[in-house]
Amino acid sequence: MIKRFWLLGSDDDVATVGRRLAATLGVHLVERESSYLGGAYLGGSGSGLDEVIVQANFEDEEGYLAEMDFPNYRTLIHVTQELESRPLPKMVDIGVHVLRVEEL
């Protein structure tokens, strides 16, 4: 099955972005912990979205950002959905910008 993978970014902190996304997309996000994702992050799903992850664009032990191509974004949002699902709405008004979309 083909999926659509979104990478979104925001200048706001993880908690603020999570609250705004939950309200805008109708998803339920839960705080989780992963050293692989830089510590505390938010994860969940809902409203036709397979997975939503909200994490910091953190710097690892070697000094590399999670998304080196987007150093100006403090928070990253990864969204996975079925290709047949309606694309995400524009969210510039809540401070969220589309950085990349891939269909695989």
N, C-alpha and C positions, 0 to 999 in steps of 0.2 A: 504494500500500500504506500502510495506517495504521501509525504508529509510536507508541511510548510514550516520552516524554522525562522523565527524572527529574532533579531538582536536589536534591542531598544536601549536607549541610554537617557539618563537624567542627571542634572546637577544637584538634585536633592538627595538626602540620606535614604537608606534602605527602608526605614520605618515609614517615612512620609510617602515615598513612592508606593510602598505596599498598600497603605490606606487608600491612596488615590486610585490605584489599579483595581483594588477590590470593589470599590464603588463604581468605577467606570465599566469594568469588564464583567462584574458579577461573579468573581472568583473568590474562593475561600483560601486564604493564605495562612500558613502556620509557621512559626519560627522553628528553625532547625539549626543544627550545628554540623559543620564539615570543614576540616582543615584544607581539604581539596578546593573548597569554594571560598576560602578566606575567613572562616569562622562562622559567625551567625549569619543566616540568610533566611529568606522566606520562600516557602514552596507550597504549591497547591495545584488545583485544577478546577474546572467547572465551566459552564456556559459554552460548551462546544470546544473547549481548549483542553488538550491532553495533559499539558504540563506548563506551569508557570514558575520560574525561578527568579527571585529578585536578590541580587548580591552586590557587594561592593566591588568596584574595579580595583581590587587590592594588589599590592606589590608582594611578590613571593620572596623567598630567601635569597634568590639570586638577583633581585632588583627588577624583575619583569612584571609588568602589569598583566592582569587577567586578559585584557584586550588592549594590546600595545597600539593598535591602529586608532584607538579612541581614548587618548590620555586625558582629555578634557571632561570626560564623563565620570562622575563620582560613583554612580550606581548603574548597573547593567541589569537588563531584564531579558531573559530567554523564554520564548513562548513557542510551544510545539502544538500544531493542530493538523487535522486532516485536510488534504488539499481541497476537498469539496466544501469545507466550512467557509463561511463568510470571512473575508479578510478583516483584520483588526481595524477599528475606527481610528481616525486621526486623533492623537492625544496631545498635540502641542499645547493645548490650553491647560493641561495638567502638568506640563513640563517634561513630557516624555517624547523622545524623538526616535524615528526609525533609523537605525544605523546600517542594517543589512537584512535581506530576506532571501532565503534559499528554498528551493523546492527539490526534494530528493525522494 
